[in-house]
Amino acid sequence: MDMKERTAIWEVVIKKYGRGRDPLGYDPVRLSHASKRFTGAEIGQAFIEALHLAFDEEGKPGELIVGTALAEIVPLHSPWM
């Protein structure tokens, strides 16, 4: 999956799960770089996890929380497989 595809996936995921949040409030290119080896499903799960983390902290899932969620997920894709 290339950067354009991952960027498009982030935009779809934010619209789908963002609960009315403006996708322009996120930098999908930066998120695409941070999720280089992730599948579309893993990207979606990372955003859902960010929603849970933000809820626990009584905030909104900004890029920092999304980055934390990405760091907690081990992508299935590995160059050694």
N, C-alpha and C positions, 0 to 999 in steps of 0.2 A: 504494500500500500504506500503510495507516495504522499507528499505533504499536502497537495491539493485535496486528495481524497480524505485525509485525516482532518483537514480544516473543515471540509464540508460536513463530516460526521460530527465534529464538535458543534457546529452551528445547529444541526438537527437535534442533537442531544440536549443542548441548552434550551432550544425552543420547546422540545417535548417535555422535559423534566423541570425546566426552570420556573414553573409556576408563575408565568407572566413576567419573568425577569427579561430585561432587554438584552438580547445576545450581544449588542454592541458594548455592553458593560464588561465584556470579556474579550481577551485577545486570542482568537482561535488559532492564529499562527504560532503564538508562544505556547499555547496548550498543545498544539500539534508537535512542536519540538520536544516538549516534555513527555510526550506519549509515543515516541518513535516506534517502539516495538509492540504497541498495543493493538489488539483487534478492535473492531467497532463495538462489539459487546463489552469488552473490557473498558473502553472509553465511557460507555454508558454507565457501567457499574461504578466507575470512579466518580462520575458526577453524582450518582445517587448516594454514594458513600460521603461525598462532600456535603450533600444536603443533610445527612444524618449528623455529621461532625458539626456543621453550622448550627443545627437545631440544639445540640448539646451545649453549645457555647452561646446560644440565644442570639445568633447573628445571621448574616446571609453568606452563602457560599461564594466568597471572592476567590480570586486566582490563587491566593496563598493556601486556602483550605483545599481547593481542588488539587494543588500541588502536593499537599500532605496526603490526600487520598490516593493520588497516583503513586506516591512513594511507598504506600502500604500494600499495593497490589503487585504481585509478581506476574508479569505477562507470560502467557503460554508460549509465545514465539521466542525462540532462542536461536542464535546463529550456530550453536553447537548441536542442534537437533538434526 
